[in-house]
Amino acid sequence: MSEHTHPTVRRHCDVAVVGGSAAGLAAALQLVRQRRSVIVVDAGDPRNAPAAHMHGYLGFDGQAPAALVAAGRADVRRYGGEVIPGRVVDVTRSDAAFQLELAGGHTIVALRVLAATGLTDELPDIPGLAEHWGRDVIHCPFCHGFEFRDRRLVQIVTDPMGLHPAPLFRRLTDRHTVVLHGDVDVDDARIEALTNAGVHMVRGSVTRLVEDAAGDISGVALANRTIDADVVAVGPGFAARVGPFASLGLVPSPHPSGLGTVLVTDERGSTSVAGVYAAGNVTDPSHNVPMAAAHGSWTGAMIAFDLAEQDMTAGAFASGNAADWDHRYSGERMWSGRPNGALVREVDGLAPGRALDIGAGEGGDAIWLAERGWRVTASDISRRALERIASESDSRSLDVECLDADANAPAPFPAQAFDLVTAHYASIPRTPDDRAVENILGAVAPGGTLLVVTHDPEPMRTPVDTAEHSRPFDPEAYVAIDDVVTAITRLPDWHIEVHATVPRPSGAASSHHVDDVVLRARRTGR
């Protein structure tokens, strides 16, 4: 089944971050470390996408922008934050929250929203500029200037502000030409100062960039001459990317430079729409990557303060993850009610004893085990899910204990109390200390069996065309079987019996997932 034919999903979280580059990920990291449920929606088109390298960021200098994004995503996911590929097409208010519509039909409902959508650079209409933008057409002497030091640099000035970085470029090369393009009006005293500093000043209209045989810039063509060049500097205009927020009445404002638009925020990062924040260069075009990350980190902290104050006023400190699942279990039945095929296969031959079903959902596995003589505890973070299990087990006169527990809480399960601990497709957010894994292993009695089954994550890692589709979940944000295997291999009293990717049994409820990853292990200690 193709991705766009999957049923649409409605998610709930504390904070939705629109834009997954430096500002958005830095904000998300602050929030997940405050135990907030966060979903970052990333369309994969950051402002610096044309650049091959990133400079001036301590610890990441000279690396590709994608390296920072990958590291930032990993940091956010270590705390259970999700980063999903997708594009937000509309944001509206929904009661006390916001509703984000994603391309492809999925929906996110969030208590707060952060716009980290960045800017669109608008280049002068000169043939060749766009094709070389981010390579040998640059705009920032801090971001890219050093790499072109001592080379022939032609700076095209299309507005008075364009002369602002000229002294910095002159510092980097003594082969610096400034072309005052068209009828741009600049201060004569400034021209004189630059000329005295050794900058060659030219008036005229640039018609195009000239390339050499290798496709690199070799010159800048004017109407009556060509100026030799290795690199071109130009100051672009810019436009804040705020289209998805139009329904909220959030509109960009002119920047004081007159070169474009930005989102105006207060010192906390709050926009004119209460509950909607903004960070990064969508608020300030001068933000390079480290400045955008710092601004995102600050704004994320301010959102955390805002939500904490709201919790304190309400006298409730609810789990965003629990709220997400409670909402999902508030409508029609989600699952078939049948046991998972891997459970049926893997527990065959085990003598019934005490069983713990973690992430029991609507109880298909727990009830099947109880019908076969197991004394079952069904655990889930959603009280609504547990209500469904209790109702179904009562209707069948089965004794299934329901346990409202978060696998990441301190000691959520009785220690070494179960002959079988099973978790099928359980969505347990990661933590850096692997607390949930420790809790799961700790619940297995000596001689007992652990059975963990997940969807094969590889198909969920394939790229998504974010113009048309989005993914509603991020598998990398949740405890994976590899995490459990790594923990087991460090312990002396465990033996892995099965660890394999296998086809899903026929008749499985979610047939669009083709393969399962199965881990069956036995605790051998006494």
N, C-alpha and C positions, 0 to 999 in steps of 0.2 A: 504494500500500500504506500503510495507516495505521501510525502510529508504534508502537503497542503490538503489532503483528504482526511487527515486525522481530526477527531472532534476538537473543537476549540475549548480552551481551558481558561477559567477565571481564577486568578491567584490573588492572595491578600498578603500584604507585608507592611512593615512599619514605614519604610522609606523606599521609594522608587527613584533611581538615579538615571537620568536620560543622558547618555554619553559616557563611554567607558575608556577615556584616555586619562591623562595625568590628573586633572582636577576631579573627575568623577570617581576614579579609583581611590584617590587619596581620601576623599570624603567618605566613601564606602568603608574604607579600612577603619577610620575613626568610629564609625557607627557600629560595625560588627563587633568591635572590641568593647562596645557598651551593651552587647547582647541584644542588638536590634536586628530584626529580620530585614534584609536589604536585597533588592533585586536591581542589578545594573543592566540596562538595555543598551546594547552597543551596536550601532549600525556599521561600524568598521570603516568610517571615513573621517579620521581626524584631520585637523588643519595641516599638520606636518606630514601627511601621508606622502607627498612627493619627495621628501628629503630622505636620502639614503643613510644619513648619520645625524646624530644629535650631540650637541656640544654644550658645555657649560653647566652640566648637571653632575654634581659631585657623586662619584661612584659609577656613573653611567656615561662619562664623557667618551665620545667617539663611537658609541654603540648605535645600532639601528633603533629608531623609535619603537619598532615592534618588540624589541628586547625589554624595554621599560614596561610596555603594556603587558607582556607575558609575565614579568615579575610581579607587577601590580595585581594582576588577576590571581596569581597563585597566592599572594598575601591575603587577598580578600576571601578566597575560597577556603583557606586554612581555618577560618573562623565561621564557616558555613554561609558566607555571603555568596549570592549567585550572580554570575555574569552571563547573560544570555544574548545570542546574536538576534538582532531584530531591529525594527524601526518603529518608533512611536509616531502615529499619524494624527492622534488627537488626544487632548487632555481636557477633561471636564470635571466639575464638582459632583460628588456623589455623597449626599448626606454630609457627614462630618469628615469625609475623606475625598480623595481624587480618583477618578477612573481614567486609566491610560489604555487607549485602543492601539493594538499593535498590528502591523501589516500581517495579513494572514488570518486575523480574526481573534487572536488571544487577547485577554484583558488582564490588567493588573489594577488592583484597588490598593491605594496607599494612603497612610495618614499624612505623610509629607512627601513632597517632590523636589528634587534638585535638578535644575537645568544646567548641565555641563556640556552643552551642545556645541560650543565653540563658535568660530566665525567662518565665513566664506570670504576668501581674499578675492578682490576684484581688480584684475590687472588692467593697465592701460591697453587700448586697442591698437597694439603694435604687433604685426605678424612675427611669430617666433618666440615671443615672451612666454606664452602658455606652455609651449612644447618643452622649453628648457627650465621652467619654473621648479625650484628646489634642487636643481642640478648645477648649472652654471649661470642661472639667473637667481639672484639672492636679494634679500631685503634687510637682513639684520647683521651688522658687523660682529655682534657677540656670538650669534648662532653659527655663522659660516665664514666670517671674514678671515680668520687665521689661515684657513685652508687655501686661500687665494692670495696670501701675502706675497709681496714683491712681483705680482703679475699685473698685466695690463687690465685695469678696471675702468669701465665706463659706467658712470652713474647717470641714469636718466631721471631728470627732475621734472615732474608734471604739475607740481603745486608748490607753494612757498614752503610748506612743511618738509618737503623732500630734501631740502638742504641740511636738515637737522643732523643726520648722521655723517655728513661729509668730513668733519675733522677726524672722526674715528677711522673712516676708510683711508684718509690721507696718512694716518699713523701706520696703517698696515702696508701701504705701497706708495712709492714715489712716482708710479706710473698711473696717475689718477686723472681721469678726464670727467668733467661734469658737462652734460648736455642739457641746456635749458630748453626743454621741449615745447614747441609751439609758442604761444603767447604768455607763458607763465610769468608772473610778476614777482620778482624777488628783490630784496633790498640791495642797493648798489654797494653799500658799505660791506655787506656780507660777501659779495662777489669779490670786492677788492681784497678782503682779508684772506679768502681762499686762494686768490691768485698770488698774493704775496707768500703764501705757504707752499707754493709750488704746484697747485692744482690748475690744470689746463681747463679753462672755461670756454664753452662753445654754445652759441645760440643757433637753433635750427630745429626742424621737425624730423624726428626719426621715422623712417619709412618701413624698416624691417631689420631683423637680425641676420647676419651673414654666417653661414656654416662652412667648416672645412670638409674635406673628404670623409673624415671620421664622424661627422655629424655634430662636432663640438662648435661652440661659438668662436668665430675668428674675427668678427667685426660688427660694427653698428653702422648701418647705412642711413645717411641723410639725403636730402634731395640732390645735393651736388658733390658729395664726398662720402668716403667710408673711413671710419675711425677704427683702427686695429684694436681688438679686445680679446681677452681670454675669459673674462667674466663680466656680467652686467649686473648692476644693482639698481633696483627700482622700488619705490614705495607704493604698495597697492592700496586701493580703497578696501573697505571691509563692510560686511553685513552680518549682524547677529542672526544666528539660526534659531528662530523662535516660532516657526510655522506651527508646530504641534500645540503651542500654547495659545493660539489665537482665540479659541473658544472661551478661554478664561478672561479674555480682555487684556492679556499681557502683550504689550507691544514694545518694540525697541525705541530707544531715544537717540537723537543725534549726538555723536561724540563731539566734545569741544574742539577737536582738530578740524571738524568739518569733513573728514574723510570717510565717514561711515556711521554705522549705528551700533549700539550696545544695549544690554539690559542694565538698567540702573538698580542698584541694591543699596541697602543701608550697611552700617558697619558690621552687622551680623550675617550679611549675605541674603537677607530677606528682600524679596521683590515687592512690588505694589500689590500683589495678590497674597493675602495671608496664607501661610502654609506652603508657599512655593518659594524656593531659594534658587540662587544662581551662583556659579563659581567658575573661575578660569577666564579664558580670553573672550568668552561671550559677554563678560562684564568689562574687560579692559584689553584692548588690542596689543598693549605692550607686554602682556604676560608671555614670557617664554615658558619652556616646559617646567623648570624648577619653580618659577613664580606661580604658575597655574596649579602645580601640585600643592604648594604651600597654601594658596588660597582655598583650594578644595579641602585641605586638612582642617583649616580654620572653620570653614563653613560647615563641614560635617560635625565638628564639635559643637557649633552653635545649634544645629538641628538636634543633637543629642540632649543639650540643655533644655531646649524647647519641649521635647517629648517627655523628659524626666519631670519637668514642672507639671505637665499635664497629668502624668501618672500620679504624682503626689497629691495634686488637687482632687483627683478622682478616687484616691485611696486604693488604686489597683495597679499592679505591676505585672500585667499579663504577658505571656509569651507570644510573640508574633508568629512563631511557627505553629503553635497550638491554634491560634486564631485562624490561620490559613486553612488548616485541616478541618476545623469546626465548620467553617464556611463551605468547604467542599462536601462535607457530609450533611449539609442542611437541606439538600434537595432530594432528587430521586436516588435510588440505590445505584452505587457506582460500579460494583463488581457483581460477578455472576452468582456468588454464593457457593460455588464449587471449590474444592480444595485445589491448591496448586499442584500440578502434575509432578514437579520435582519432589515435593513433600511425600506424596503417595509412593513414589519410587524409592526414595532414599530411606524412609523409616520402615519399609517392609522388613519384617524379621526382628525388629526391636521389641523387647518385652515392654508393655505399657507400664509407665511409672508417672512421675510428676513432669509436666511439660510447661514451658514458658514460651508463649508466642509473642514476640516483640514486634510492634507495628502491626497489630492484628487486624486493623481496618474494620471491615464488617463481619469478620469472624469465620470466613469460610474454612480456613485451616484449623482454627481452634475447635470449632464444632465437629469437624471431621475427626479430629484426634479424640475428643470427648466421647464420640459415638463408638470408638474402638477401645474404650477402657482407660484412656489416659486421664489423669487428674490435672486439668488444664487451668493455667492462669493466662488470661488474654490481656496483654498490656498495650496501651496506645496513649499518645499525647492528646488525642481528641476525645473529649467527653461524649460528644455526639456519636462517634464511632462506637464507644463502649456501650452507649445506650442501645444501639442497634444489636450489638452482640448479646446483651442481656435479654432483650426482647426475643431474639431468635432462639437462644438457648432455653429460655423459659417455655416457649411454645413447643419445644421438643422434650421438655422435662429433663434437660441436661444440667449438670452442675458445673458451670464454667465461672471461675472467679474473674472479675474484671478489675484491672489495676490501672488507675490513672497515673502514668509515670512518664517522665522524660528521660530517655536513655542517657542524656548528658547531665542529669542532676546527680548530686552526691548520693551514692548508694541507693539507686532507685529500685533494685531487685534484691530479694533475699540471697545472701551469699551461699554459694555452693549447694543450692537447694533443689536443683532440677536435673532429672535424668536426660531430658531433651530440652535444649534451648534452640528455638528456630526463629529466623527472621527472613521473611520472603518479601523482597522489593521494599524494604523499610527505608524511608527517607529520613535519615538521621544526620543532621548537620555536623560537619567536621569541627573539631577544635584542635589547636596545636598540640595539646597534651594527650590526644586520643582517649579522652575520658570515657566516651561511650563504648569504645572497644574494650577498655579495661572492665567496665561494668558488665558487658555482655559475657566476656570470658569468665568473670568472677561468679556469674550465676550458675555455671555448670558444675554439677556435683562430680566428685571423683568417680571415674568409670562412665560418666555421662557423655552424651553426644551433642555437638554443636552443628547446626545446619543453617548455612547462610546462602541465600540465592538472590542474585541480582540480574537485571537485564544486561546483556553484553553492551558495554558503553561505546564500543567503536562506531556503530552506526550513528550515534548521537554526536560524534565528533566531526562528521562531514560538514563542509561549508554550507552556509545557508545564503540564498539570495535575499538579502534583507529588504530589497525593494518590494518583494511580494510575500515573503514568509518570515516567520519568527519562531523561536523555540520557547516553549513555556517553562522549561526546567533546565537546570545546569547540573549534570551528573557529577561534575568535578567538585561541587560544593558539599557532597554528601559522603558519608563513610562508605568506602568501597571494600570489596573482598580483599584486595591487595593489602589494605590497612590491617585487616584481621590476620591475614597470613603473616605479615611482618611481625605482628605482636606475638603470634603463636611460636614463630621460629626462635624467639628470644627466651621462651619458657621451657623448662626441662620436662614438664609432666604432660606434654601434649603430643599427639600423633595425628598428622594429616592423612586421612584415608582417601579423600577425593578432592581434587582441585582442578576443574576442567571447564571448558566452554562446550556446551552441549546444545543440540537443537531442543527447542521448547516442545514439550509433549503435545500431541495433537489434541485439539479441543481446548487449548488454553484460552483464558478469557481475553487476553490482550494479544491477539494474533499478529498485530503489526510488529511486535518484537519477535524476531526470528530465533535468536539464540539466548540461552541463559549462561551465566557463570555460576558454578556450584562449588561450594566448599563444605565438606563434611569432615569434622575432626573429632577426636575422642580424647577426653581428659583421662590420662592414665594414672595420675597420682592418687595416693591414699590419704 
